[in-house]
Amino acid sequence: MNSIKKSAALSFQSDIQAYKKSVVQISTHDSKGTGFSISEDGRNFITNAHVIEDALSLTVYFPERRYI
């Protein structure tokens, strides 16, 4: 229970808020996963290979916007 309180407190810190904005959700026809944006324009990101393996197309969802 203490870790939940600590996590909640940390989530309001300004640097944590900035990091949260870089987390993306990645969807393909057959899978879904998460990743991290590594560029200012959001066109470059890192995810695990199994999330995008064999995908012909994918959609990347940001907390505030969507890229196709």
mmCIF file as gemmi writes it, N, C-alpha and C atoms, coordinates in Angstrom:
data_model
loop_
_atom_site.group_PDB
_atom_site.id
_atom_site.type_symbol
_atom_site.label_atom_id
_atom_site.label_alt_id
_atom_site.label_comp_id
_atom_site.label_asym_id
_atom_site.label_entity_id
_atom_site.label_seq_id
_atom_site.pdbx_PDB_ins_code
_atom_site.Cartn_x
_atom_site.Cartn_y
_atom_site.Cartn_z
_atom_site.occupancy
_atom_site.B_iso_or_equiv
_atom_site.pdbx_formal_charge
_atom_site.auth_seq_id
_atom_site.auth_asym_id
_atom_site.pdbx_PDB_model_num
ATOM 1 N N . MET Axp A 1 ? 0.818 -1.191 0 1 0 ? 1 A 1
ATOM 2 C CA . MET Axp A 1 ? 0 0 0 1 0 ? 1 A 1
ATOM 3 C C . MET Axp A 1 ? 0.864 1.258 0 1 0 ? 1 A 1
ATOM 4 N N . ASN Axp A 2 ? 1.989 1.208 0.668 1 0 ? 2 A 1
ATOM 5 C CA . ASN Axp A 2 ? 2.882 2.352 0.729 1 0 ? 2 A 1
ATOM 6 C C . ASN Axp A 2 ? 3.436 2.697 -0.649 1 0 ? 2 A 1
ATOM 7 N N . SER Axp A 3 ? 3.698 1.674 -1.478 1 0 ? 3 A 1
ATOM 8 C CA . SER Axp A 3 ? 4.228 1.937 -2.823 1 0 ? 3 A 1
ATOM 9 C C . SER Axp A 3 ? 3.194 2.622 -3.702 1 0 ? 3 A 1
ATOM 10 N N . ILE Axp A 4 ? 1.928 2.349 -3.49 1 0 ? 4 A 1
ATOM 11 C CA . ILE Axp A 4 ? 0.87 3.01 -4.256 1 0 ? 4 A 1
ATOM 12 C C . ILE Axp A 4 ? 0.818 4.494 -3.902 1 0 ? 4 A 1
ATOM 13 N N . LYS Axp A 5 ? 0.944 4.807 -2.636 1 0 ? 5 A 1
ATOM 14 C CA . LYS Axp A 5 ? 0.954 6.209 -2.207 1 0 ? 5 A 1
ATOM 15 C C . LYS Axp A 5 ? 2.171 6.938 -2.779 1 0 ? 5 A 1
ATOM 16 N N . LYS Axp A 6 ? 3.321 6.283 -2.748 1 0 ? 6 A 1
ATOM 17 C CA . LYS Axp A 6 ? 4.543 6.888 -3.277 1 0 ? 6 A 1
ATOM 18 C C . LYS Axp A 6 ? 4.41 7.121 -4.784 1 0 ? 6 A 1
ATOM 19 N N . SER Axp A 7 ? 3.859 6.151 -5.502 1 0 ? 7 A 1
ATOM 20 C CA . SER Axp A 7 ? 3.663 6.278 -6.939 1 0 ? 7 A 1
ATOM 21 C C . SER Axp A 7 ? 2.719 7.438 -7.26 1 0 ? 7 A 1
ATOM 22 N N . ALA Axp A 8 ? 1.657 7.557 -6.502 1 0 ? 8 A 1
ATOM 23 C CA . ALA Axp A 8 ? 0.712 8.648 -6.715 1 0 ? 8 A 1
ATOM 24 C C . ALA Axp A 8 ? 1.371 9.996 -6.476 1 0 ? 8 A 1
ATOM 25 N N . ALA Axp A 9 ? 2.184 10.09 -5.437 1 0 ? 9 A 1
ATOM 26 C CA . ALA Axp A 9 ? 2.88 11.346 -5.133 1 0 ? 9 A 1
ATOM 27 C C . ALA Axp A 9 ? 3.88 11.69 -6.236 1 0 ? 9 A 1
ATOM 28 N N . LEU Axp A 10 ? 4.609 10.699 -6.722 1 0 ? 10 A 1
ATOM 29 C CA . LEU Axp A 10 ? 5.586 10.937 -7.78 1 0 ? 10 A 1
ATOM 30 C C . LEU Axp A 10 ? 4.939 11.369 -9.086 1 0 ? 10 A 1
ATOM 31 N N . SER Axp A 11 ? 3.762 10.857 -9.365 1 0 ? 11 A 1
ATOM 32 C CA . SER Axp A 11 ? 3.129 11.141 -10.652 1 0 ? 11 A 1
ATOM 33 C C . SER Axp A 11 ? 2.769 12.609 -10.833 1 0 ? 11 A 1
ATOM 34 N N . PHE Axp A 12 ? 2.774 13.382 -9.765 1 0 ? 12 A 1
ATOM 35 C CA . PHE Axp A 12 ? 2.464 14.805 -9.865 1 0 ? 12 A 1
ATOM 36 C C . PHE Axp A 12 ? 3.71 15.675 -9.996 1 0 ? 12 A 1
ATOM 37 N N . GLN Axp A 13 ? 4.888 15.094 -9.896 1 0 ? 13 A 1
ATOM 38 C CA . GLN Axp A 13 ? 6.114 15.871 -10.042 1 0 ? 13 A 1
ATOM 39 C C . GLN Axp A 13 ? 6.294 16.294 -11.496 1 0 ? 13 A 1
ATOM 40 N N . SER Axp A 14 ? 6.829 17.482 -11.706 1 0 ? 14 A 1
ATOM 41 C CA . SER Axp A 14 ? 6.924 18.035 -13.057 1 0 ? 14 A 1
ATOM 42 C C . SER Axp A 14 ? 7.792 17.189 -13.992 1 0 ? 14 A 1
ATOM 43 N N . ASP Axp A 15 ? 8.904 16.653 -13.504 1 0 ? 15 A 1
ATOM 44 C CA . ASP Axp A 15 ? 9.742 15.843 -14.395 1 0 ? 15 A 1
ATOM 45 C C . ASP Axp A 15 ? 9.054 14.539 -14.775 1 0 ? 15 A 1
ATOM 46 N N . ILE Axp A 16 ? 8.308 13.96 -13.864 1 0 ? 16 A 1
ATOM 47 C CA . ILE Axp A 16 ? 7.564 12.733 -14.166 1 0 ? 16 A 1
ATOM 48 C C . ILE Axp A 16 ? 6.471 13.039 -15.191 1 0 ? 16 A 1
ATOM 49 N N . GLN Axp A 17 ? 5.811 14.179 -15.06 1 0 ? 17 A 1
ATOM 50 C CA . GLN Axp A 17 ? 4.792 14.585 -16.026 1 0 ? 17 A 1
ATOM 51 C C . GLN Axp A 17 ? 5.39 14.695 -17.428 1 0 ? 17 A 1
ATOM 52 N N . ALA Axp A 18 ? 6.598 15.225 -17.517 1 0 ? 18 A 1
ATOM 53 C CA . ALA Axp A 18 ? 7.27 15.341 -18.816 1 0 ? 18 A 1
ATOM 54 C C . ALA Axp A 18 ? 7.58 13.968 -19.395 1 0 ? 18 A 1
ATOM 55 N N . TYR Axp A 19 ? 8.049 13.048 -18.576 1 0 ? 19 A 1
ATOM 56 C CA . TYR Axp A 19 ? 8.349 11.692 -19.057 1 0 ? 19 A 1
ATOM 57 C C . TYR Axp A 19 ? 7.092 10.978 -19.522 1 0 ? 19 A 1
ATOM 58 N N . LYS Axp A 20 ? 5.989 11.17 -18.827 1 0 ? 20 A 1
ATOM 59 C CA . LYS Axp A 20 ? 4.732 10.519 -19.198 1 0 ? 20 A 1
ATOM 60 C C . LYS Axp A 20 ? 4.294 10.904 -20.603 1 0 ? 20 A 1
ATOM 61 N N . LYS Axp A 21 ? 4.613 12.127 -21.026 1 0 ? 21 A 1
ATOM 62 C CA . LYS Axp A 21 ? 4.216 12.589 -22.354 1 0 ? 21 A 1
ATOM 63 C C . LYS Axp A 21 ? 4.941 11.84 -23.464 1 0 ? 21 A 1
ATOM 64 N N . SER Axp A 22 ? 6.05 11.189 -23.154 1 0 ? 22 A 1
ATOM 65 C CA . SER Axp A 22 ? 6.794 10.466 -24.18 1 0 ? 22 A 1
ATOM 66 C C . SER Axp A 22 ? 6.353 9.005 -24.318 1 0 ? 22 A 1
ATOM 67 N N . VAL Axp A 23 ? 5.515 8.524 -23.429 1 0 ? 23 A 1
ATOM 68 C CA . VAL Axp A 23 ? 5.03 7.142 -23.503 1 0 ? 23 A 1
ATOM 69 C C . VAL Axp A 23 ? 3.962 7.055 -24.581 1 0 ? 23 A 1
ATOM 70 N N . VAL Axp A 24 ? 4.1 6.078 -25.459 1 0 ? 24 A 1
ATOM 71 C CA . VAL Axp A 24 ? 3.148 5.889 -26.553 1 0 ? 24 A 1
ATOM 72 C C . VAL Axp A 24 ? 2.55 4.492 -26.501 1 0 ? 24 A 1
ATOM 73 N N . GLN Axp A 25 ? 1.38 4.36 -27.09 1 0 ? 25 A 1
ATOM 74 C CA . GLN Axp A 25 ? 0.763 3.053 -27.289 1 0 ? 25 A 1
ATOM 75 C C . GLN Axp A 25 ? 0.88 2.754 -28.773 1 0 ? 25 A 1
ATOM 76 N N . ILE Axp A 26 ? 1.296 1.546 -29.107 1 0 ? 26 A 1
ATOM 77 C CA . ILE Axp A 26 ? 1.498 1.147 -30.489 1 0 ? 26 A 1
ATOM 78 C C . ILE Axp A 26 ? 0.556 0 -30.808 1 0 ? 26 A 1
ATOM 79 N N . SER Axp A 27 ? -0.205 0.16 -31.882 1 0 ? 27 A 1
ATOM 80 C CA . SER Axp A 27 ? -1.146 -0.88 -32.306 1 0 ? 27 A 1
ATOM 81 C C . SER Axp A 27 ? -0.845 -1.302 -33.729 1 0 ? 27 A 1
ATOM 82 N N . THR Axp A 28 ? -0.866 -2.599 -33.956 1 0 ? 28 A 1
ATOM 83 C CA . THR Axp A 28 ? -0.792 -3.161 -35.296 1 0 ? 28 A 1
ATOM 84 C C . THR Axp A 28 ? -2.052 -3.983 -35.502 1 0 ? 28 A 1
ATOM 85 N N . HIS Axp A 29 ? -2.146 -4.619 -36.64 1 0 ? 29 A 1
ATOM 86 C CA . HIS Axp A 29 ? -3.323 -5.457 -36.896 1 0 ? 29 A 1
ATOM 87 C C . HIS Axp A 29 ? -3.42 -6.593 -35.878 1 0 ? 29 A 1
ATOM 88 N N . ASP Axp A 30 ? -2.272 -7.113 -35.449 1 0 ? 30 A 1
ATOM 89 C CA . ASP Axp A 30 ? -2.26 -8.299 -34.603 1 0 ? 30 A 1
ATOM 90 C C . ASP Axp A 30 ? -1.771 -8.092 -33.176 1 0 ? 30 A 1
ATOM 91 N N . SER Axp A 31 ? -1.242 -6.908 -32.86 1 0 ? 31 A 1
ATOM 92 C CA . SER Axp A 31 ? -0.691 -6.753 -31.511 1 0 ? 31 A 1
ATOM 93 C C . SER Axp A 31 ? -0.834 -5.326 -31.007 1 0 ? 31 A 1
ATOM 94 N N . LYS Axp A 32 ? -0.528 -5.18 -29.738 1 0 ? 32 A 1
ATOM 95 C CA . LYS Axp A 32 ? -0.585 -3.881 -29.091 1 0 ? 32 A 1
ATOM 96 C C . LYS Axp A 32 ? 0.503 -3.849 -28.029 1 0 ? 32 A 1
ATOM 97 N N . GLY Axp A 33 ? 1.155 -2.708 -27.876 1 0 ? 33 A 1
ATOM 98 C CA . GLY Axp A 33 ? 2.187 -2.575 -26.861 1 0 ? 33 A 1
ATOM 99 C C . GLY Axp A 33 ? 2.468 -1.114 -26.581 1 0 ? 33 A 1
ATOM 100 N N . THR Axp A 34 ? 3.515 -0.871 -25.837 1 0 ? 34 A 1
ATOM 101 C CA . THR Axp A 34 ? 3.896 0.492 -25.509 1 0 ? 34 A 1
ATOM 102 C C . THR Axp A 34 ? 5.316 0.759 -25.977 1 0 ? 34 A 1
ATOM 103 N N . GLY Axp A 35 ? 5.681 2.019 -25.972 1 0 ? 35 A 1
ATOM 104 C CA . GLY Axp A 35 ? 7.019 2.436 -26.352 1 0 ? 35 A 1
ATOM 105 C C . GLY Axp A 35 ? 7.276 3.83 -25.828 1 0 ? 35 A 1
ATOM 106 N N . PHE Axp A 36 ? 8.375 4.42 -26.287 1 0 ? 36 A 1
ATOM 107 C CA . PHE Axp A 36 ? 8.771 5.752 -25.856 1 0 ? 36 A 1
ATOM 108 C C . PHE Axp A 36 ? 9.17 6.582 -27.057 1 0 ? 36 A 1
ATOM 109 N N . SER Axp A 37 ? 8.65 7.786 -27.135 1 0 ? 37 A 1
ATOM 110 C CA . SER Axp A 37 ? 9.077 8.73 -28.162 1 0 ? 37 A 1
ATOM 111 C C . SER Axp A 37 ? 10.475 9.207 -27.814 1 0 ? 37 A 1
ATOM 112 N N . ILE Axp A 38 ? 11.351 9.262 -28.823 1 0 ? 38 A 1
ATOM 113 C CA . ILE Axp A 38 ? 12.733 9.69 -28.567 1 0 ? 38 A 1
ATOM 114 C C . ILE Axp A 38 ? 13.12 10.909 -29.389 1 0 ? 38 A 1
ATOM 115 N N . SER Axp A 39 ? 12.119 11.571 -29.998 1 0 ? 39 A 1
ATOM 116 C CA . SER Axp A 39 ? 12.409 12.777 -30.763 1 0 ? 39 A 1
ATOM 117 C C . SER Axp A 39 ? 11.347 13.833 -30.474 1 0 ? 39 A 1
ATOM 118 N N . GLU Axp A 40 ? 11.715 15.073 -30.674 1 0 ? 40 A 1
ATOM 119 C CA . GLU Axp A 40 ? 10.796 16.188 -30.422 1 0 ? 40 A 1
ATOM 120 C C . GLU Axp A 40 ? 9.54 16.121 -31.292 1 0 ? 40 A 1
ATOM 121 N N . ASP Axp A 41 ? 9.695 15.684 -32.543 1 0 ? 41 A 1
ATOM 122 C CA . ASP Axp A 41 ? 8.546 15.652 -33.45 1 0 ? 41 A 1
ATOM 123 C C . ASP Axp A 41 ? 7.701 14.386 -33.303 1 0 ? 41 A 1
ATOM 124 N N . GLY Axp A 42 ? 8.131 13.437 -32.486 1 0 ? 42 A 1
ATOM 125 C CA . GLY Axp A 42 ? 7.357 12.226 -32.241 1 0 ? 42 A 1
ATOM 126 C C . GLY Axp A 42 ? 7.411 11.202 -33.346 1 0 ? 42 A 1
ATOM 127 N N . ARG Axp A 43 ? 8.276 11.377 -34.314 1 0 ? 43 A 1
ATOM 128 C CA . ARG Axp A 43 ? 8.347 10.433 -35.426 1 0 ? 43 A 1
ATOM 129 C C . ARG Axp A 43 ? 9.319 9.28 -35.195 1 0 ? 43 A 1
ATOM 130 N N . ASN Axp A 44 ? 10.058 9.334 -34.125 1 0 ? 44 A 1
ATOM 131 C CA . ASN Axp A 44 ? 10.985 8.252 -33.779 1 0 ? 44 A 1
ATOM 132 C C . ASN Axp A 44 ? 10.641 7.746 -32.387 1 0 ? 44 A 1
ATOM 133 N N . PHE Axp A 45 ? 10.543 6.438 -32.279 1 0 ? 45 A 1
ATOM 134 C CA . PHE Axp A 45 ? 10.203 5.855 -30.989 1 0 ? 45 A 1
ATOM 135 C C . PHE Axp A 45 ? 10.872 4.503 -30.842 1 0 ? 45 A 1
ATOM 136 N N . ILE Axp A 46 ? 10.901 4.034 -29.612 1 0 ? 46 A 1
ATOM 137 C CA . ILE Axp A 46 ? 11.485 2.733 -29.282 1 0 ? 46 A 1
ATOM 138 C C . ILE Axp A 46 ? 10.391 1.854 -28.695 1 0 ? 46 A 1
ATOM 139 N N . THR Axp A 47 ? 10.347 0.601 -29.145 1 0 ? 47 A 1
ATOM 140 C CA . THR Axp A 47 ? 9.441 -0.391 -28.589 1 0 ? 47 A 1
ATOM 141 C C . THR Axp A 47 ? 10.115 -1.753 -28.694 1 0 ? 47 A 1
ATOM 142 N N . ASN Axp A 48 ? 9.509 -2.76 -28.157 1 0 ? 48 A 1
ATOM 143 C CA . ASN Axp A 48 ? 10.033 -4.116 -28.274 1 0 ? 48 A 1
ATOM 144 C C . ASN Axp A 48 ? 9.727 -4.683 -29.653 1 0 ? 48 A 1
ATOM 145 N N . ALA Axp A 49 ? 10.636 -5.492 -30.153 1 0 ? 49 A 1
ATOM 146 C CA . ALA Axp A 49 ? 10.499 -6.063 -31.501 1 0 ? 49 A 1
ATOM 147 C C . ALA Axp A 49 ? 9.222 -6.87 -31.654 1 0 ? 49 A 1
ATOM 148 N N . HIS Axp A 50 ? 8.808 -7.592 -30.614 1 0 ? 50 A 1
ATOM 149 C CA . HIS Axp A 50 ? 7.613 -8.432 -30.756 1 0 ? 50 A 1
ATOM 150 C C . HIS Axp A 50 ? 6.337 -7.62 -30.964 1 0 ? 50 A 1
ATOM 151 N N . VAL Axp A 51 ? 6.349 -6.34 -30.589 1 0 ? 51 A 1
ATOM 152 C CA . VAL Axp A 51 ? 5.167 -5.497 -30.762 1 0 ? 51 A 1
ATOM 153 C C . VAL Axp A 51 ? 4.928 -5.207 -32.244 1 0 ? 51 A 1
ATOM 154 N N . ILE Axp A 52 ? 5.986 -4.993 -32.996 1 0 ? 52 A 1
ATOM 155 C CA . ILE Axp A 52 ? 5.842 -4.605 -34.41 1 0 ? 52 A 1
ATOM 156 C C . ILE Axp A 52 ? 6.289 -5.682 -35.395 1 0 ? 52 A 1
ATOM 157 N N . GLU Axp A 53 ? 6.677 -6.822 -34.891 1 0 ? 53 A 1
ATOM 158 C CA . GLU Axp A 53 ? 7.157 -7.913 -35.742 1 0 ? 53 A 1
ATOM 159 C C . GLU Axp A 53 ? 6.124 -8.283 -36.796 1 0 ? 53 A 1
ATOM 160 N N . ASP Axp A 54 ? 6.54 -8.334 -38.039 1 0 ? 54 A 1
ATOM 161 C CA . ASP Axp A 54 ? 5.713 -8.71 -39.194 1 0 ? 54 A 1
ATOM 162 C C . ASP Axp A 54 ? 4.587 -7.72 -39.501 1 0 ? 54 A 1
ATOM 163 N N . ALA Axp A 55 ? 4.583 -6.56 -38.883 1 0 ? 55 A 1
ATOM 164 C CA . ALA Axp A 55 ? 3.522 -5.575 -39.137 1 0 ? 55 A 1
ATOM 165 C C . ALA Axp A 55 ? 3.763 -4.858 -40.459 1 0 ? 55 A 1
ATOM 166 N N . LEU Axp A 56 ? 2.717 -4.707 -41.243 1 0 ? 56 A 1
ATOM 167 C CA . LEU Axp A 56 ? 2.787 -3.939 -42.479 1 0 ? 56 A 1
ATOM 168 C C . LEU Axp A 56 ? 2.456 -2.47 -42.23 1 0 ? 56 A 1
ATOM 169 N N . SER Axp A 57 ? 1.71 -2.214 -41.183 1 0 ? 57 A 1
ATOM 170 C CA . SER Axp A 57 ? 1.393 -0.838 -40.791 1 0 ? 57 A 1
ATOM 171 C C . SER Axp A 57 ? 1.166 -0.82 -39.276 1 0 ? 57 A 1
ATOM 172 N N . LEU Axp A 58 ? 1.262 0.376 -38.716 1 0 ? 58 A 1
ATOM 173 C CA . LEU Axp A 58 ? 1.021 0.521 -37.287 1 0 ? 58 A 1
ATOM 174 C C . LEU Axp A 58 ? 0.482 1.902 -36.992 1 0 ? 58 A 1
ATOM 175 N N . THR Axp A 59 ? -0.125 2.024 -35.834 1 0 ? 59 A 1
ATOM 176 C CA . THR Axp A 59 ? -0.629 3.3 -35.36 1 0 ? 59 A 1
ATOM 177 C C . THR Axp A 59 ? 0.012 3.588 -34.018 1 0 ? 59 A 1
ATOM 178 N N . VAL Axp A 60 ? 0.499 4.806 -33.853 1 0 ? 60 A 1
ATOM 179 C CA . VAL Axp A 60 ? 1.13 5.22 -32.612 1 0 ? 60 A 1
ATOM 180 C C . VAL Axp A 60 ? 0.238 6.259 -31.957 1 0 ? 60 A 1
ATOM 181 N N . TYR Axp A 61 ? -0.191 5.976 -30.752 1 0 ? 61 A 1
ATOM 182 C CA . TYR Axp A 61 ? -1.05 6.884 -30.001 1 0 ? 61 A 1
ATOM 183 C C . TYR Axp A 61 ? -0.234 7.578 -28.914 1 0 ? 61 A 1
ATOM 184 N N . PHE Axp A 62 ? -0.26 8.887 -28.926 1 0 ? 62 A 1
ATOM 185 C CA . PHE Axp A 62 ? 0.357 9.687 -27.877 1 0 ? 62 A 1
ATOM 186 C C . PHE Axp A 62 ? -0.722 10.082 -26.88 1 0 ? 62 A 1
ATOM 187 N N . PRO Axp A 63 ? -0.329 10.457 -25.669 1 0 ? 63 A 1
ATOM 188 C CA . PRO Axp A 63 ? -1.331 10.864 -24.683 1 0 ? 63 A 1
ATOM 189 C C . PRO Axp A 63 ? -2.212 12.021 -25.176 1 0 ? 63 A 1
ATOM 190 N N . GLU Axp A 64 ? -1.675 12.889 -26.026 1 0 ? 64 A 1
ATOM 191 C CA . GLU Axp A 64 ? -2.419 14.076 -26.442 1 0 ? 64 A 1
ATOM 192 C C . GLU Axp A 64 ? -2.792 14.103 -27.918 1 0 ? 64 A 1
ATOM 193 N N . ARG Axp A 65 ? -2.286 13.159 -28.718 1 0 ? 65 A 1
ATOM 194 C CA . ARG Axp A 65 ? -2.563 13.181 -30.14 1 0 ? 65 A 1
ATOM 195 C C . ARG Axp A 65 ? -2.362 11.788 -30.738 1 0 ? 65 A 1
ATOM 196 N N . ARG Axp A 66 ? -2.666 11.632 -32.03 1 0 ? 66 A 1
ATOM 197 C CA . ARG Axp A 66 ? -2.553 10.338 -32.688 1 0 ? 66 A 1
ATOM 198 C C . ARG Axp A 66 ? -1.801 10.476 -33.995 1 0 ? 66 A 1
ATOM 199 N N . TYR Axp A 67 ? -0.871 9.579 -34.253 1 0 ? 67 A 1
ATOM 200 C CA . TYR Axp A 67 ? -0.18 9.5 -35.543 1 0 ? 67 A 1
ATOM 201 C C . TYR Axp A 67 ? -0.544 8.195 -36.216 1 0 ? 67 A 1
ATOM 202 N N . ILE Axp A 68 ? -0.635 8.236 -37.511 1 0 ? 68 A 1
ATOM 203 C CA . ILE Axp A 68 ? -0.899 7.001 -38.26 1 0 ? 68 A 1
ATOM 204 C C . ILE Axp A 68 ? 0.278 6.743 -39.167 1 0 ? 68 A 1
